[in-house]
């Protein structure tokens, strides 16, 4: 048991998936119903928690940004981080729209739906835990409060939201994260009993390979854009940033990688003061890799299950996702946890689909983090060049 508790989240989730699939093939109806009951209760708790996560993390994050009084450079950095995140999201969508339909057997959708309906197990107990507010209401509230704290310099409110963030983070770390493996075990157990798991796992192996290729493409694009500003070789800059990339693979944390990212960023010619401003800020607000993964996995799930994936729907999802997952790096798998509300509200995801998203995202979590922090170097290059132009103009 001690060895199990020492395992990281990813190994525990992998073990949970394996056990869930194994039990699902031989599970009697009463055990499957028990799993469905736990899945339902956990799903309700997550639905209740999502608006609190948005308020608890987005509000103080926006207030913290307001503390950095760098005027135009602050706005430029935020615009670049959000712009790069949007580019990653839309690139992921359009590439997925181009490749995934040919990679995903359309018959899977009818197979999944048919077998699931034939083997549906009901929960022993059903009750709802209503969220305090909708996802959209939480997002608007977080934006209003964060900006308001910035403008009125509200120390009391800021400290209050900082403490609220600590409470939400504590609930996630001490309740949600430990319960994720058994929750995912129950999800995969139910899907296996319903005959869904085979086609899903086979399909997603190739999808994951596409996502890794997209990460490389996004980084090349970001540094190609940066090269337009400082006229350096983008491949050379990207190679210089590799220590940050591999450090993030190991730490799975943008914040923990900041010292290495700072060192690499200065080596590609960014002024030390500018790097000291942009890198910590981008560690919080630049989420290209995370957005890329979430969009690709969500799109693949929708295509696999025969749902609607129009440009308009995903444009709304991507635009809001870039704001919702701000400050999400503060907790393990924070980006996917913060995005659950949008997945349900905008894309209509069920609890089972959200659980699949959690498992897929965490399985690639370190690669998304590495993409985020490496791209911070490209943003720093652009901000540094703009800063020098502003200085010469002054």
N, C-alpha and C positions, 0 to 999 in steps of 0.2 A: 504493500500500500504506500509506503514511504517513497519507493521508487516511482510509482505512478504519479504522486503529487509533485515530484521534482521534474516531471516531463513538461515541456513547453506546451502551449495551447495547440500548435499544429500537430505534434505527435499524438496528443490525446484525441483530437478530432479524427485523425486518420484511423486510430484504433477503434473509436466509436463507430465510424462508418463500416469498418470491417466486421465488427461484432454485430452491428445492426443488420447488415446484409445476411450474415450467417444465421442469425436467429430468425430473420424474416422468412427464410425458406422452410423452416420447420415449426414456426410459431403456431400454437393453438389459438383459436379465436379469442379466448379470454385474455391471453397475454397481449395479443394485438390490440384489443380494446383498451387494455391498461396503458399501452404505449400511446394510443390515440388520445386518451384522457390527459396524460401528462403533457403531450404535445399541445393540446388545446389550452390547458392552463398556462403553460409557458408562453404560448403565442399571445394570449390575452395580456399577460404581464408585460411582454415586450411592446405591445401596442400602447399600453398605458404609459410606458417609460419613454417612448420615442419623443413626444413633444417636450418632455422634461429634459431630455438629452439636448435637443435643439436649443432650448432657452438656456440651459445650464452651460453650454459650451460656446454657442454663437455670441450671446450677449457679452460675456467678459472678453471674448476674443476681439470683438469690434471695439470695446472700450479700451483694451490694451493697445490696439492699433492707434487709437486717438491720442495715446500718451506720447507717441513718437512724433515730436514736432519738427518734422523735416520738410513741411510744406509740399512743394510740387514733387519732390522726390518720393515722398510717401504715396501720393496719388499715382505717380507713374509706376511705382513698384506694384501697387495693388492692381492697377489696370493690366500690367503685364502678366502678373500671376493669374488673374482671372481669365485673361485672354488666352494664355497658354493652356489653361485648364479647359476652356471651351474648345480650342482647336483639337486637343486630345480627345475630348468627348465626341465631337462631330466626326473626326477622322475614324474613331472606333466604330461609330454608327455606320458611316458610308462604306467602309471596308467590310464590315459585317453584313450589311445589306447586299453587298456585291458577292461575297464569298459564302456566307452561311447557308443560304437556301440550297445551293448545290452540294454542300457538305452534310446537310441534315436531311435524312429521308423523311419526306412528307407523310409517309404512312405511319411514322412514329406517333404523330399526334393522335390519330384515330385509335392506334393500338393502345396508347397510354390511357386515353379517356375510356375506351371500351373495357379494358381489363380492370381499371380502377373502379368503375361503376359495378363491375361484377364481383369485386372482392372488397367492397367498402366495409370497414368495421366502424361501429359507432362508439362514442365515448360513454363511459359509465356515468359521468357527471358533466353537465354543460352549464356554465354561467359566464357572464361577461363582466369584464373590468373596464368600464368606460374611461377613455382618456379624458383629462381635464379640458382639452381643447384639440382642435384638428391640427394637422401638420402645418397647413398654410397659416392658420392663426398663430401657431407657435413661432413660425418663421418671421412673420410680420412683427410680432411682439418682441422677438429677440433683436430685430433690426432697429425698431423704435427705441427700445431701452438702451441698446448699445450706443447708438448715435446720441441719444439724449444724455447719457452719462458723460460722453465725450464733450458735448457742448456746454453743459452746466458744471462740468468738472466735479461731478457728484462723488465725493469720496465715500460717503456712507453707503450709497447704493452700490458702488463699485465693489466695496468690501463684502457687501451682502451677496452679490452675485458670484464673487470669488468663492465665498463659503458654500453657496448653493452648488457651484461647479464641483467643489470637493465632495459634497454629499452625493451628487449624481455619480461622480467618478468612483466613490466608495461602493455604491450599490452595484455598479457595473463590475468592478474588480472582485468584489466579495460575494456577489449573488449571481449576476448574469454570466460572467465568464466561467465560473466553476460549473454552472448548470448547462452551458452550451454543449459539451460533449454528450451528456445523457439526452439532451433535447434533440441533437442531430442523430444520435443513435435511434431514438424513437421514430424520427422522420424516415430514416432509411429503412428501418424495420417495417414500417407501414408500407412504404413504396415497394419494397421487395415482396411483401405478402400480396400486394396488389398487382405484381408483375410489371412494375414500371422501371425498375432499377437498371436492367440490362441495357436497353436502348439508350437510356440517359447517360450512363457511364461511358459507353462506347463512343457516343457522339462527342462528349465533352473532352475526350482525350485530344482529338484533333483541334477543337476550339481553343484549348489551352496553348497549343503550339502557335496558333495564329496570334493569340494575345502576346506571347513572348516576342514574336516578330514585330508586332505593332509597337512594343516598348522601344525596340531598337530604332524603328522608323521615326518615332516621335522625338527621340533624343537627337537623331541626325537632323531633323527639321529644325528643332530649337536652336541647335548650335550653328546651323546654316543661316538662320535669321540673325543670330548674334554676330556672325562673321561679317554681315553687311555693315555693322556698326564699327567694328574694330579692325577689319580687314586682315584677320588672322585665319589660318587654316582651321576649319571647323573640326576636322578629324584630329588634329593635334590638340585642340582645346579639349575635345571629348576624351582623348587619351589621358590628358593631364588630370581630368576629373575622376578617373577610374578608382583611385583610392577611396574617394567618398562613396562611389557606387558599391564597391565591395564591402566597405565598412557598414553601409546601410543594410546590405544583405545579411550581415551577421547580427547587427543590433535590432533590426526591424523597427527602428525609431529614428525619425527625422531629427528630434531634439538631441539624442545621444550622438548623432553623427555631426553635429554642428562644428566642433573643433576641426575635424578632418575636412569638412566642406569649406570652412574658412581658409584653411591652408591651401587647398587646391585652387580655390577661387583667386587668391592673390597670386598664385603661380601662373595663371593665365592672363595676368596683367591688370587685374582689378585693383583699384586703390584700396588700401587696408581699411580706411574709415568707411568707404562705401560698402565693402564686403561685410564689415562689422554691423552695418545697418540692414543690408538686404538679406543676408543669409539667415539670421534668426527670424526675421519677419516672414520670409518665404517658407521656412520650416513649418510655419503655422498655416499659411494661406495658399501655398502653391501645391495643387493636388492633381497634376496631370496624370501620373501613373495610376493613382487610385481611381480617378474618373474613367480612364480608359478601360480598366478592368471591369468596373461595375457596369458600364454601358455595354461592353461586349458580352458579358455573362447574361445580363438581363435580356438583350436582344436574342441571344441564342436560345434561352429558355422560352421566350415568347414564340419564336419561329418553331421550336420543337413541339410546342403545345398548341399550335394553330391559332395564335392570337394576333391582334392588330399591332403593327409596329410602324405606323406612319411617321413621316418626318415631323409633322406638327406635334405629335405626342412626345416624341423623343427630344425635340427642341425645347419644349417646356421642361421636361425631366432634366436635361443636361444643364440648362440655365439655372435652375433652382438647386441642382446638386452641387454646382460650384460654390454656392453660398452655404448650403446646409452642412457640408463636411468641413467647413473652416474650423480649425482647432481640434479636429478629430484625431490627429496623431497623438493626442495626450493619453489615449487608452488603446490597449491591444485590439486590433480590428475595429478601431473607432469609426473609420469612414463607412464601413458597411453597416455598422450599428446605427449611425446617424441617418443613413440613406433608407432604412427600412420603411419609414413613414412615406417617403416619396415613392418608393417601389409599390406600396399598396395604394396610395392615393392617386398617383398619376398613371401608373402602368397596370393597376388592378391585381397586384400579386397576392397570392394566398399565403397562408402560414407555411405550407410545404415549399412553395417557391422561394420564400424568404429564407427558409432553412437551407435550401440548396445554394442560394446566393452566399450565405454566411460560410458554408463549407468551401465553396469554390474560391471565394475571395481570400479567406485565411490561408488556403493552400498556396496562394501566390502572393501573400502579403509582403514578403521581403522584397520581391521584385518591383512591386508598386512603389514601395518606400524608396528603393534605390533609384527608380526613375524620377521620383519627386525631387530628391536632394541633388541629383546630378543636373537636372534642369534648372535648379536654383543658380548654378554657375552661369548659365546662359542669360538668365534674367539680370544677374549682377553685372555682366559685361555690358548689356544695353543701358542699364541705369548709370553705370560709370561713365559711359560715353556721353550720355545726355547731360550728366552732371558737369562734365568738362565744358560742354557747349554752353550751358547756362552760365558757368563761371567766366568764360571768355566774353559772353555777351554783356555780363555785368561789368 
